[in-house]
Amino acid sequence: MRYGHNHLYVPGPTNVPHSVLSAMHVPMEDHRASDLHELTKPLFADLNKVFKTTKGQSFIFPATGTAGWEVALTNTLSPGDKVLSARFGQFSHLWINMAERLKLDVDFLKVPWGEGAPVPDIEKKLAEDKNHAINAVMIVHNETATGVTSEIAAVRKSLDATKHPAMLFVDGVSSIASIDFRMDEWGVDMAIAGSQKGFMLPAGLAIVCASQKALEARKTAKLPRCFLDLEDHIKTNANGLFPYTPSLPMLRGLRASLDLLFEEGLENVYARHHRLGEGVRQAIQAWGLKLCARQPKWYSDTVSAIMVPEGINGADVVDIAYRKYNTALGAGLTDVAGKLFRIGHLGDLNEVSCCAALAATEMAMLDVGIEIEAGSGLAAAIEYYRKNAPAADKKSTAGQARAMKSGSDMKQTA
């Protein structure tokens, strides 16, 4: 029997803010109502702001990030087309697997898990492709399984340096709306996000943004598609509608989520995620443990994958944290199963949230026999957060003080 609040610190799904939950809790609506465009059209425009594009077009599918991968591939490519990728984690592996199952010719670079996209090797492959047989390069921006963030700007530089016309597809499912993403500046042609991570919603929306180059490619793409066909969305989205019944509660939630992101300010969102991630990294260092990510340049600001000592099963840490302390941590996947556990630090979290995650993690690690000093990681994170958390807004603090004084005066008068 569990008691108290369930603490969710997996790298997705993430916690859903109360205001977003409230926005979704509405009676069912007509998905063809004459005023629906008042909700939907601003969503498309505001998603472009999150993707940082003035040239691309955003789309919303009632699906998940995996469907977003398929949207990118099937709407731009034909059977036998060649794509270049790199396998450095579970999700890059799955996207490669999908491309192969769709009968694409996939050339992928094998990279040790814990490293990011091998930019020099990618550039070498592009330079060798004199006939420009490679139609697209697909890269996972933030590999959730290993806590590794790759440099998409560097991949774009490789394409430009070799004057290669291949499209650039990026999985930003666990980065977009949490880590800085610049679609236009980086020349991304297909960007894929999911609702259940930085957008702080339940799983259920695949959010995709396509460049004009990608939209042009769809005119000659021959891979079969139906439910995930951009053409149907282009025709109906122009009027604020969808080609089939959308999830209106999710769209209401997306509106509330975007409002929260813009209220905080995207740059502040990115800074907060970096701050929270760095606090967790300070804790890991104090424990004497290591990240799966092999170099600081690859450290992810949304998830930390923590290697466990020899003789310890990372899955046991996850199990004890969940069953004994009502705290959900992420497990190691496939190649790193049992070798690590993961702390997700993205979405609706702050410094105190991360301290709770670290406290539960310490207790679970001690319970399974990992030799750490109790409180060491938490203390390191506390010191980092105290020094780096933004100061309270003076106007807000003054207003709270006035409200408290007013309440006190009223009690004395009564």
C-alpha positions as CSV (number, residue, x, y, z in Angstrom):
1,M,0.0,0.0,0.0
2,R,1.5,3.3,-1.1
3,Y,0.8,6.6,0.7
4,G,1.7,10.2,0.0
5,H,2.4,11.8,-3.3
6,N,4.0,9.7,-6.1
7,H,7.2,11.4,-7.2
8,L,7.8,11.1,-10.9
9,Y,11.4,11.5,-12.1
10,V,11.6,9.5,-15.2
11,P,12.6,11.3,-18.4
12,G,9.1,11.1,-19.8
13,P,6.2,11.2,-19.2
14,T,6.9,14.2,-17.0
15,N,4.8,15.9,-14.3
16,V,1.7,17.8,-15.7
17,P,1.1,21.2,-14.0
18,H,-2.2,21.7,-12.3
19,S,-3.1,24.5,-14.7
20,V,-2.6,22.2,-17.7
21,L,-4.7,19.5,-16.1
22,S,-7.4,22.0,-15.4
23,A,-7.4,23.2,-19.0
24,M,-7.8,19.6,-20.2
25,H,-10.7,18.9,-17.8
26,V,-13.5,20.3,-20.1
27,P,-16.7,18.8,-21.5
28,M,-16.4,17.3,-24.9
29,E,-16.6,19.8,-27.8
30,D,-17.5,19.8,-31.4
31,H,-14.2,19.3,-33.3
32,R,-15.7,21.0,-36.3
33,A,-17.1,24.0,-34.5
34,S,-17.0,27.3,-36.4
35,D,-14.8,28.9,-33.8
36,L,-12.3,26.1,-33.4
37,H,-9.8,28.0,-35.4
38,E,-9.5,30.5,-32.5
39,L,-7.9,27.7,-30.5
40,T,-5.9,25.8,-33.2
41,K,-4.4,28.5,-35.4
42,P,-2.5,30.2,-32.5
43,L,-1.2,26.8,-31.5
44,F,0.5,26.3,-34.9
45,A,2.0,29.8,-34.7
46,D,3.2,29.4,-31.1
47,L,4.8,26.0,-31.8
48,N,6.8,27.6,-34.5
49,K,8.2,29.9,-31.8
50,V,9.2,26.9,-29.7
51,F,10.9,25.3,-32.7
52,K,12.5,28.7,-33.4
53,T,11.4,28.9,-37.0
54,T,9.8,31.5,-39.2
55,K,10.0,29.4,-42.3
56,G,8.8,26.0,-41.2
57,Q,5.3,24.7,-40.6
58,S,4.2,22.9,-37.4
59,F,1.8,19.9,-37.3
60,I,0.0,18.2,-34.5
61,F,-0.9,14.5,-34.7
62,P,-2.9,12.5,-32.1
63,A,0.0,10.1,-31.6
64,T,3.5,9.9,-30.0
65,G,7.0,10.8,-30.9
66,T,7.5,7.4,-32.6
67,A,4.7,8.4,-35.1
68,G,6.6,11.7,-35.5
69,W,9.6,9.7,-36.8
70,E,7.3,8.0,-39.3
71,V,5.8,11.3,-40.4
72,A,9.3,12.6,-41.1
73,L,10.4,9.6,-43.1
74,T,7.3,8.7,-45.1
75,N,6.4,12.2,-46.1
76,T,9.8,13.0,-47.7
77,L,11.3,9.8,-48.9
78,S,10.7,6.9,-51.3
79,P,11.5,3.1,-51.0
80,G,15.2,2.5,-51.5
81,D,16.3,6.1,-50.6
82,K,19.5,6.3,-48.6
83,V,19.6,7.8,-45.1
84,L,22.6,8.3,-42.9
85,S,22.4,8.0,-39.1
86,A,24.3,7.0,-36.0
87,R,23.4,4.4,-33.4
88,F,24.4,5.6,-29.9
89,G,21.4,4.8,-27.7
90,Q,18.0,3.0,-27.6
91,F,16.1,5.7,-29.4
92,S,18.5,6.2,-32.2
93,H,18.5,2.4,-32.6
94,L,14.7,2.4,-32.8
95,W,14.5,5.2,-35.4
96,I,17.1,3.3,-37.5
97,N,15.0,0.1,-37.1
98,M,11.9,2.0,-38.3
99,A,13.8,3.3,-41.4
100,E,14.9,-0.2,-42.3
101,R,11.4,-1.6,-41.9
102,L,10.1,1.1,-44.2
103,K,12.5,-0.3,-46.9
104,L,14.9,2.6,-46.8
105,D,18.6,2.0,-47.4
106,V,20.1,2.9,-44.0
107,D,23.8,3.5,-43.5
108,F,24.4,4.0,-39.8
109,L,27.6,4.6,-37.7
110,K,28.0,2.4,-34.6
111,V,28.9,4.6,-31.6
112,P,29.7,3.5,-28.1
113,W,26.7,4.3,-25.8
114,G,27.6,7.3,-23.8
115,E,28.9,9.3,-26.7
116,G,27.0,11.6,-29.0
117,A,26.7,11.9,-32.8
118,P,30.1,11.3,-34.4
119,V,30.3,14.6,-36.3
120,P,33.7,13.9,-38.0
121,D,32.6,10.5,-39.2
122,I,29.3,12.0,-40.5
123,E,31.2,14.6,-42.4
124,K,33.5,12.0,-43.8
125,K,30.5,9.9,-45.1
126,L,29.0,13.0,-46.6
127,A,32.3,14.0,-48.3
128,E,32.6,10.5,-49.8
129,D,29.1,10.6,-51.2
130,K,30.1,12.4,-54.4
131,N,26.9,11.5,-56.2
132,H,24.7,12.7,-53.3
133,A,23.0,9.4,-52.9
134,I,22.2,10.2,-49.3
135,N,18.8,11.8,-49.1
136,A,18.6,12.5,-45.4
137,V,20.7,12.5,-42.2
138,M,18.7,11.5,-39.1
139,I,20.1,12.4,-35.6
140,V,18.6,12.1,-32.1
141,H,19.3,15.4,-30.4
142,N,19.0,14.2,-26.8
143,E,19.4,10.4,-26.4
144,T,17.2,9.7,-23.4
145,A,18.7,6.2,-22.7
146,T,22.2,7.5,-22.1
147,G,21.7,11.1,-21.1
148,V,23.6,12.4,-24.1
149,T,23.0,15.6,-26.0
150,S,24.5,15.9,-29.5
151,E,25.5,19.0,-31.4
152,I,23.0,19.5,-34.1
153,A,24.7,22.8,-35.2
154,A,27.9,20.8,-35.8
155,V,26.0,18.3,-38.0
156,R,24.6,21.2,-40.1
157,K,28.1,22.6,-40.4
158,S,29.2,19.2,-41.8
159,L,26.4,19.3,-44.4
160,D,27.4,22.8,-45.4
161,A,31.1,22.1,-45.5
162,T,30.6,19.2,-47.9
163,K,27.9,21.1,-49.8
164,H,25.7,18.1,-49.4
165,P,22.0,18.6,-50.2
166,A,20.7,15.9,-47.8
167,M,17.8,16.8,-45.6
168,L,18.5,17.0,-41.8
169,F,16.0,15.2,-39.6
170,V,16.2,15.6,-35.8
171,D,14.5,13.7,-33.0
172,G,14.0,16.4,-30.3
173,V,11.5,14.5,-28.3
174,S,13.4,14.9,-25.0
175,S,15.0,18.2,-25.9
176,I,12.5,20.6,-27.6
177,A,10.8,22.9,-25.0
178,S,13.6,22.0,-22.5
179,I,16.9,22.5,-24.3
180,D,17.7,25.2,-26.8
181,F,16.6,24.2,-30.2
182,R,17.1,26.4,-33.3
183,M,15.4,24.9,-36.4
184,D,16.1,27.7,-38.8
185,E,19.6,28.5,-37.6
186,W,20.6,24.8,-37.7
187,G,18.9,24.1,-41.0
188,V,16.7,21.3,-39.7
189,D,14.2,20.0,-42.2
190,M,12.1,17.7,-39.9
191,A,12.0,18.3,-36.2
192,I,10.1,15.8,-34.0
193,A,8.7,16.4,-30.5
194,G,6.3,14.6,-28.2
195,S,3.8,16.0,-25.7
196,Q,4.9,14.1,-22.7
197,K,8.3,15.7,-22.0
198,G,9.1,19.4,-22.2
199,F,5.6,20.3,-23.2
200,M,4.4,18.9,-19.8
201,L,1.4,17.0,-21.1
202,P,0.3,13.3,-21.1
203,A,1.6,11.2,-24.0
204,G,-0.7,11.5,-27.0
205,L,0.6,14.2,-29.3
206,A,3.3,13.9,-32.0
207,I,4.4,17.5,-32.7
208,V,6.3,17.9,-35.9
209,C,7.8,20.9,-37.7
210,A,8.8,20.7,-41.4
211,S,11.0,23.1,-43.4
212,Q,10.0,24.3,-46.8
213,K,12.5,21.9,-48.3
214,A,10.8,19.0,-46.6
215,L,7.4,20.1,-47.7
216,E,8.7,20.3,-51.3
217,A,10.1,16.8,-50.9
218,R,6.7,15.4,-50.1
219,K,5.5,16.1,-53.6
220,T,7.8,13.3,-55.0
221,A,8.0,11.0,-51.9
222,K,6.6,7.5,-52.7
223,L,6.6,5.8,-49.3
224,P,3.1,4.8,-48.4
225,R,1.3,6.9,-45.9
226,C,-2.3,7.6,-44.9
227,F,-3.1,8.5,-41.3
228,L,0.3,10.3,-41.1
229,D,0.1,12.1,-44.4
230,L,1.0,15.8,-44.2
231,E,-1.0,16.7,-47.2
232,D,-4.3,16.0,-45.4
233,H,-3.2,18.3,-42.5
234,I,-2.0,21.0,-44.8
235,K,-5.4,21.2,-46.4
236,T,-7.4,21.2,-43.2
237,N,-5.0,23.1,-40.9
238,A,-5.3,26.1,-43.1
239,N,-8.8,26.5,-41.7
240,G,-7.9,25.5,-38.2
241,L,-9.3,22.0,-38.6
242,F,-7.9,18.5,-38.8
243,P,-8.4,15.6,-41.3
244,Y,-9.9,13.4,-38.5
245,T,-11.1,13.8,-34.9
246,P,-8.4,15.5,-32.9
247,S,-7.9,15.2,-29.1
248,L,-9.4,18.5,-28.1
249,P,-8.6,18.1,-24.4
250,M,-4.9,17.6,-25.4
251,L,-5.1,20.7,-27.6
252,R,-6.6,22.7,-24.6
253,G,-3.7,21.3,-22.5
254,L,-1.2,22.3,-25.1
255,R,-2.5,25.9,-25.1
256,A,-2.0,26.0,-21.3
257,S,1.4,24.5,-21.6
258,L,2.6,26.9,-24.2
259,D,1.3,29.8,-22.1
260,L,3.4,28.6,-19.1
261,L,6.5,28.2,-21.3
262,F,6.1,31.7,-22.7
263,E,5.3,33.2,-19.3
264,E,8.6,31.8,-18.0
265,G,10.4,32.7,-21.2
266,L,12.0,30.1,-23.4
267,E,15.5,31.2,-22.5
268,N,14.7,31.0,-18.8
269,V,13.3,27.5,-19.4
270,Y,16.6,26.4,-20.9
271,A,18.5,28.1,-18.1
272,R,16.4,26.3,-15.5
273,H,16.9,23.0,-17.1
274,H,20.6,23.5,-17.2
275,R,20.6,24.6,-13.5
276,L,18.6,21.6,-12.4
277,G,20.7,19.2,-14.4
278,E,23.9,20.7,-13.1
279,G,22.7,20.3,-9.5
280,V,22.0,16.6,-10.2
281,R,25.5,16.2,-11.7
282,Q,27.0,17.8,-8.6
283,A,25.3,15.2,-6.5
284,I,26.5,12.3,-8.7
285,Q,30.1,13.6,-8.4
286,A,29.7,13.8,-4.6
287,W,28.5,10.2,-4.5
288,G,31.6,9.1,-6.4
289,L,29.6,7.7,-9.3
290,K,29.9,8.4,-13.0
291,L,27.5,9.4,-15.8
292,C,27.0,7.2,-18.8
293,A,27.8,10.3,-20.9
294,R,31.5,10.1,-21.3
295,Q,32.4,13.8,-21.7
296,P,30.9,17.0,-20.3
297,K,30.2,18.3,-23.8
298,W,27.5,15.5,-24.1
299,Y,25.9,16.0,-20.6
300,S,22.2,16.3,-21.0
301,D,20.2,18.9,-19.1
302,T,17.0,16.8,-19.2
303,V,18.2,13.4,-18.0
304,S,21.1,11.9,-16.1
305,A,22.0,8.3,-16.7
306,I,24.0,7.1,-13.6
307,M,26.3,4.1,-13.8
308,V,26.1,1.7,-10.8
309,P,29.2,-0.1,-9.4
310,E,30.1,-3.6,-10.4
311,G,28.0,-6.2,-8.7
312,I,25.0,-3.9,-8.4
313,N,21.9,-4.1,-10.6
314,G,20.6,-0.6,-11.6
315,A,17.1,-2.1,-11.9
316,D,17.2,-2.8,-8.2
317,V,17.7,0.9,-7.4
318,V,14.7,1.7,-9.6
319,D,12.6,-1.0,-8.0
320,I,13.4,0.0,-4.4
321,A,12.8,3.6,-5.1
322,Y,9.4,2.8,-6.5
323,R,8.1,0.2,-4.1
324,K,9.6,1.6,-0.9
325,Y,9.8,5.4,-1.5
326,N,7.0,5.9,-4.0
327,T,9.5,7.5,-6.4
328,A,9.7,6.6,-10.1
329,L,13.2,6.6,-11.6
330,G,14.2,5.5,-15.1
331,A,15.7,2.1,-15.8
332,G,18.6,1.2,-18.1
333,L,17.5,0.0,-21.5
334,T,18.8,-2.8,-23.7
335,D,22.6,-2.4,-24.0
336,V,22.8,-0.6,-20.6
337,A,20.0,-2.6,-18.8
338,G,21.1,-3.2,-15.2
339,K,24.2,-1.1,-15.7
340,L,22.6,2.3,-14.8
341,F,19.5,4.1,-13.6
342,R,18.2,7.5,-14.8
343,I,16.9,10.6,-13.1
344,G,14.7,12.8,-15.4
345,H,15.0,16.5,-14.6
346,L,12.8,18.1,-17.2
347,G,9.4,19.7,-17.4
348,D,7.5,21.0,-14.4
349,L,10.3,20.8,-11.8
350,N,12.3,23.2,-9.7
351,E,15.3,23.0,-7.3
352,V,13.2,21.5,-4.4
353,S,11.8,18.9,-6.8
354,C,15.2,17.7,-7.7
355,C,16.3,17.6,-4.1
356,A,13.4,15.2,-3.4
357,A,14.6,13.0,-6.3
358,L,18.1,12.9,-4.9
359,A,16.9,12.1,-1.4
360,A,14.9,9.1,-2.6
361,T,17.8,8.0,-4.9
362,E,20.2,8.1,-2.0
363,M,17.9,6.0,0.2
364,A,17.4,3.5,-2.6
365,M,21.1,3.2,-3.4
366,L,22.0,2.7,0.3
367,D,19.3,0.0,0.5
368,V,20.8,-2.0,-2.4
369,G,24.3,-1.8,-1.1
370,I,25.9,1.1,-3.0
371,E,28.5,2.6,-0.7
372,I,27.8,6.3,-0.6
373,E,27.7,8.7,2.3
374,A,24.1,9.5,3.2
375,G,23.3,13.1,2.4
376,S,26.5,13.7,0.4
377,G,24.9,14.1,-3.0
378,L,21.9,16.0,-1.6
379,A,24.2,18.4,0.3
380,A,26.2,19.1,-2.9
381,A,23.1,19.8,-4.9
382,I,21.7,22.1,-2.1
383,E,24.8,24.2,-2.1
384,Y,24.8,24.5,-5.9
385,Y,21.1,25.4,-6.0
386,R,21.4,27.9,-3.2
387,K,24.2,29.7,-5.1
388,N,22.6,29.5,-8.5
389,A,18.9,29.7,-8.1
390,P,17.5,33.0,-9.3
391,A,16.7,35.5,-6.6
392,A,13.1,36.1,-5.6
393,D,11.4,38.8,-7.5
394,K,11.5,41.9,-5.2
395,K,8.1,43.2,-6.3
396,S,6.5,39.7,-5.8
397,T,8.2,39.4,-2.4
398,A,7.0,42.9,-1.3
399,G,3.5,42.2,-2.5
400,Q,3.4,39.0,-0.4
401,A,4.7,40.9,2.6
402,R,2.0,43.5,2.2
403,A,-0.7,40.8,1.9
404,M,0.6,39.1,5.0
405,K,0.6,42.3,7.0
406,S,-2.9,43.2,5.7
407,G,-4.1,39.8,6.9
408,S,-2.5,40.3,10.3
409,D,-4.1,43.7,10.7
410,M,-7.5,42.3,9.9
411,K,-7.1,39.6,12.5
412,Q,-6.1,42.2,15.1
413,T,-9.1,44.4,14.2
414,A,-11.5,41.4,14.5
